[in-house]
Amino acid sequence: MSLLLRVPYEEKDIVKKLGAWWNPEIKRWYVRDKKDYPKFRKWITDKQEFTIICDYIYIVEGKQSCYRCGESTRVIGFGEVGSPFWVDSKEVASQLKLYRIPLKYDLVLDFMEVGWGSEDWLIKKYGKITEINL
């Protein structure tokens, strides 16, 4: 897995010296090793807060009861295991459907707030995970 960088032409020699690689097909610089990501912070994003999702992203499908009528509603979101769904029991985790999609490149999320569940081990153990190769 690797992470794409945002490198202006005049800074290409700097990132090359730090160990970045050039992909001629997509004309972008990238970093191969996760442990090197911090030294390329300047070229990852200009936002103060961001998350890097590595290897896989999940489409998470769950159910939520409507606070007004009590009817069950389907809820779909993006996540990773840690997922943004709040899971606090085996029953809730076993009702989740997770569609795991391998990423070609690690993904920078700097445009949205990311929430974290406190019982992600329940999702890993009891969630139904389906592999999707796109």
Beta strands, then each sheet from edge to edge (+ up, - down):
strand 1: 3-4
strand 2: 21-23
strand 3: 28-31
strand 4: 51-53
strand 5: 56-65
strand 6: 72-79
strand 7: 97-102
strand 8: 107-109
strand 9: 128-131
sheet 1: 1+ 3- 2+
sheet 2: 4+ 8-
sheet 3: 6+ 5- 7+ 9+
end
